Amino acid sequence: MRRPGVFPVGRFTFRICLVSALMLLSGCGHFHDGRQAKKTFAEANELFHQGRYTASLEKYSEIPEKYPADADRALFEMGIVYAHPKNEQKDYRKSLECFQKLIREYPESGYRQNSEMMMFNIRNVVLKDQTITAQQMQIETLRHEVQGKENEIVTLQKKIEAFEKNIEALNKNIEALEIKYVDYAIRNGSADRILIEKSARRLTLISQGEVLKTYKIALGGNPIGPKERQGDNKTPEGPYVIDARNRDSRFHLSLHISYPNERDKNRAKELGVSPGGDIMIHGVKNGVSWAGDDHAAVDWTKGCIAVTNEEIEEIARLAPNGTIVEIRP
């Protein structure tokens, strides 16, 4: 398919069309030599651009049986059409079923990775929409109470404003997710560098020179200066890499940093001390995940870099082993 335009959607629905359009683009040049298959794809594509989504889906559904070699692409395109924001009969459940079938029956398909990302996006959309809908219902309930209790109008109005701010914040989160995953779809890859700025208490994921996302962090309890010896509670400084990961960590999930390097070992040798080790980027200690973002209010680690459990899951997905880690003062 050619890249479709970007369309406006409702206030409480995630604008998935950008991701859909970009991911559709990634599959455009892979027609097989069979002329009939190519013709069927062209017909389905034309129906899609005419806004005849049901007819387009019907045409795509002919392909797996008639042209099995192109079945994975047909499933991928159908998943996109089912989730397209202009499709008045869009059905996220059927879209997920298409992507799931592609992954299950065609594990070596070139569309597998994009299908996995689309499934993640769609599930995120459903969860966000449910949260927003629940808060909208709460707002409506409060408005009815205001009408019947004039003496409580001021108090209830403040609650309404608070809920509206929550909705605004959720919408901003949705937009941030959209931007992030559009970037991810464009790159069809992952982070190639992690920048940790100790003084700013900030971790940044970078891909091809562009920022993917930033996170607040907590450091070792003695954060000033580079780590020199075991037990000094300092976070290292310098260039390293992610060289291992542990899903059974006492801190939810951890990515091991290649400290000590040769420079660290030589410095410790000159001081006559052990350089220490086990420096990680990790989540919150098991059992206290309820702390959330508040964990970063103090430097509480023994030299590691800590983020929330949700954030370490995201970082682990985007930063494979071998990713460069630069830790600045």
Summary of the structure (lengths in Angstrom):
residues: 329
radius of gyration: 24.8
end to end distance: 48.1
largest distance: 77.4
contacts: 1023
relative contact order: 0.10
helix: 52%
strand: 13%
